Each structure stands twice: as structure tokens, then as C-alpha cells.
Amino acid sequence: MGTNTATRPVRGQTTALPDHTPRLEYRTFTSTPLNILENGLCVDRRQVYATGRSNGDGLAGLPACRMAVRIAAISPRK
């Protein structure tokens, strides 16, 4: 019988896990490497693709759907 310390995610914020370790929000997890690559390399922003294997395809799918302005398409690996 413990107290549930987890909070509901709010857009743009992290959530606290029971041990108070912050959990990254998917937009931050995806946007940070994209920003670094786009700022450091010549990247055609119309041709950014995401892929994954197993659970990684789900990880690629969520940001791709919610960040369609930044990710052109996804292709799960089999």
C-alpha cells in the first residue's frame, strides 16, 4: 500500500517516475537529435525518415504521426 507518485504527462513536460527520475517526453527525445543534425549538417528537412525494429517501430511511429512537419515518413524494419 504505497502512494502513487507518478503524474499524468503534460505536453512539453517530463513526468516523474516513482524514484523521481525524469522521463523524457517523446518530442524532446526526437527533436533534440534532429536539431543537432539539422544545425550541423546539410539536411533536406523534407526528406527526414524514421525507422525501427520491434518496439522501435512504435517508437518511430508516435513522433512521426505527431510531428509530421519534421518527419516525412516511417518504415518499420522486419
Helices and strands as residue ranges (DSSP letters): E 15-16, E 22-23, H 26-40, G 45-47, E 49-50, H 55-66, E 73-74
